[in-house]
Amino acid sequence: MGTETTDRVLHKLAHKLGLPLDEIVAKGQLPEDVAEKMAKNCKNCAAPTRCETFLIAKPDKIETPPNFCVNCRLLTFLSKSLPNQS
């Protein structure tokens, strides 16, 4: 990966969607094992620098995760299901 860890990139992406992962897990809105699976998916991604580049190019907030993200479906579901967290 580039300069950041996959965990940090996942948290940045989620935050830009209005989903602070640590808070969502702490509130019981996302099971810890699901958050861990998301982190594992990200760690095993074949193109993590693509996410870094995407995050650098985007403004503070985004409406949807990039379609190439390995966690796109779950992040989309969470962003539509949970009230804006940020």
C-alpha positions in Angstrom: 0.0 0.0 0.0 1.0 3.6 -0.3 1.7 5.8 2.7 -1.4 4.9 4.8 -2.6 1.7 6.4 -5.7 0.0 5.0 -7.4 0.5 8.4 -6.8 4.3 8.2 -8.0 4.4 4.6 -11.2 2.5 5.5 -11.9 4.9 8.4 -11.3 8.0 6.2 -13.6 6.6 3.5 -16.3 5.8 6.0 -15.9 9.2 7.7 -16.4 11.0 4.4 -19.6 9.1 4.1 -20.7 10.4 7.5 -20.0 7.0 9.1 -17.5 7.2 11.9 -16.9 3.4 12.3 -15.6 3.4 15.9 -18.7 5.3 17.0 -21.1 3.1 15.0 -19.6 0.0 16.5 -19.6 1.5 20.1 -23.3 2.4 19.7 -24.1 -1.2 18.5 -25.2 0.0 15.1 -22.6 -2.2 13.4 -21.4 -5.5 15.0 -17.7 -5.6 15.8 -17.2 -8.7 13.7 -18.7 -7.0 10.7 -16.3 -4.0 11.2 -13.4 -6.5 11.5 -14.5 -8.2 8.3 -14.6 -4.8 6.5 -11.0 -4.1 7.7 -9.9 -7.6 6.5 -11.6 -7.0 3.1 -9.7 -3.7 2.8 -6.4 -5.3 3.9 -6.8 -8.0 1.2 -7.8 -5.5 -1.6 -5.7 -5.9 -4.7 -5.6 -2.1 -5.4 -5.5 -0.2 -2.1 -3.7 2.8 -3.6 -6.7 3.4 -5.8 -8.7 4.3 -2.6 -5.9 6.6 -1.4 -6.0 8.4 -4.7 -9.8 8.6 -4.6 -9.8 10.1 -1.1 -7.2 12.7 -2.0 -9.2 13.8 -5.0 -12.5 14.1 -3.1 -13.9 17.0 -1.0 -14.6 16.5 2.7 -17.8 14.6 2.2 -18.9 12.0 -0.4 -22.4 10.7 -1.2 -21.4 7.1 -2.1 -18.3 5.0 -1.8 -16.3 4.3 -5.0 -17.7 1.4 -6.9 -14.3 -0.3 -7.0 -14.2 -0.5 -3.1 -14.3 -4.0 -1.7 -16.7 -2.7 1.0 -18.8 -0.7 -1.4 -22.1 -2.6 -0.8 -21.9 -2.5 2.9 -20.8 1.1 3.1 -23.6 2.0 0.8 -26.1 0.1 2.9 -24.8 1.8 6.1 -24.8 5.3 4.6 -28.5 4.8 3.5 -29.6 3.0 6.7 -28.1 5.0 9.5 -28.9 8.6 10.2 -26.0 10.9 9.3 -23.5 10.4 12.1 -21.2 13.3 11.6 
